């Protein structure tokens, strides 16, 4: 099981940081430390922060760097047990009952019931799939704040004991402890019961230095001077009162756009003409266009 020295995935937080960078995720020391502790303590990580700060990508990158399979539960309003944990294949069960009636095989109802509520008739959903996986798994429970408070109860057994109770079959316990990441855009307050079971990580927009490093690594052909101007301008735009501040992915889209347009130096006119790539609300574009100050020196 994870958490033991013999089977620990990571040697140190710095090793986590290096491995994340090797797959293109530029984490800070705090993020690397939480991922390291999640493995050693066998605890899930609750990752909160604004949209577009790399919460989902962190789980994907951890899966990539460890060679684990990513199992994703995308949360939404109305998510229930049949979509999160498991459900029975009712059509297949009905066919099995009908076949028994046709063949008159002489099975008792108890024998038939035991048969139709067995492994061949079980449809595993993401939580059960991750728990009973024999191969290394990273479980991503994405946008958990979208589900109702009552639905969070479905997660507690999984997050506490790494097991799922199936009344007809018993308790399914994890063969190996998956790394679990829950992401939240903080649209509502999560329950204390859920928070207690997790390590907490807040991801905010990156510092100028780290965002510049991301741009240089992710945008082929961009010059260092242009990357610097892009990041400085994005940081300025984020300081405005906007409906949706630009995410890191939108910074990258903007930088790629400028490279494709052959822009070598960002000035106020070029910035205003291409703000529609960086911002996605007309009111934000108008506000930024009015307040935008060139980053030229």
Rosetta blueprint (number, residue, H / E / L):
1 X L
2 X L
3 X L
4 X L
5 X L
6 X L
7 X L
8 X L
9 X L
10 X L
11 X L
12 X L
13 X H
14 X H
15 X H
16 X H
17 X H
18 X H
19 X H
20 X H
21 X H
22 X H
23 X L
24 X L
25 X L
26 X L
27 X L
28 X L
29 X H
30 X H
31 X H
32 X H
33 X H
34 X H
35 X H
36 X H
37 X H
38 X H
39 X H
40 X H
41 X H
42 X L
43 X L
44 X E
45 X E
46 X E
47 X E
48 X E
49 X L
50 X L
51 X L
52 X L
53 X L
54 X L
55 X H
56 X H
57 X H
58 X H
59 X H
60 X H
61 X H
62 X H
63 X H
64 X H
65 X H
66 X H
67 X L
68 X L
69 X E
70 X E
71 X E
72 X E
73 X E
74 X E
75 X L
76 X L
77 X L
78 X L
79 X L
80 X L
81 X H
82 X H
83 X H
84 X H
85 X L
86 X E
87 X E
88 X E
89 X L
90 X H
91 X H
92 X H
93 X H
94 X H
95 X H
96 X H
97 X H
98 X H
99 X H
100 X H
101 X H
102 X H
103 X H
104 X L
105 X L
106 X L
107 X L
108 X L
109 X H
110 X H
111 X H
112 X H
113 X H
114 X H
115 X H
116 X H
117 X L
118 X L
119 X H
120 X H
121 X H
122 X E
123 X E
124 X E
125 X L
126 X H
127 X H
128 X H
129 X H
130 X H
131 X H
132 X L
133 X L
134 X L
135 X L
136 X L
137 X E
138 X E
139 X E
140 X E
141 X E
142 X E
143 X L
144 X H
145 X H
146 X H
147 X L
148 X L
149 X H
150 X H
151 X H
152 X H
153 X H
154 X H
155 X H
156 X H
157 X H
158 X H
159 X H
160 X H
161 X H
162 X L
163 X E
164 X E
165 X E
166 X E
167 X L
168 X L
169 X L
170 X E
171 X E
172 X E
173 X E
174 X L
175 X L
176 X L
177 X L
178 X L
179 X E
180 X E
181 X E
182 X E
183 X E
184 X E
185 X L
186 X L
187 X L
188 X L
189 X L
190 X L
191 X L
192 X H
193 X H
194 X H
195 X H
196 X H
197 X L
198 X E
199 X E
200 X E
201 X E
202 X E
203 X L
204 X L
205 X L
206 X L
207 X L
208 X H
209 X H
210 X H
211 X H
212 X H
213 X H
214 X H
215 X H
216 X H
217 X H
218 X H
219 X L
220 X L
221 X L
222 X L
223 X L
224 X H
225 X H
226 X H
227 X H
228 X H
229 X H
230 X H
231 X H
232 X H
233 X H
234 X H
235 X H
236 X H
237 X H
238 X H
239 X L
240 X L
241 X L
242 X L
243 X L
244 X L
245 X L
246 X L
247 X L
248 X H
249 X H
250 X H
251 X H
252 X H
253 X H
254 X H
255 X H
256 X H
257 X H
258 X H
259 X H
260 X H
261 X L
262 X L
263 X L
264 X L
265 X L
266 X L
267 X L
268 X H
269 X H
270 X H
271 X H
272 X H
273 X H
274 X L
275 X H
276 X H
277 X H
278 X H
279 X L
280 X L
281 X L
282 X H
283 X H
284 X H
285 X H
286 X H
287 X H
288 X H
289 X H
290 X H
291 X H
292 X L
293 X L
294 X L
295 X L
296 X L
297 X L
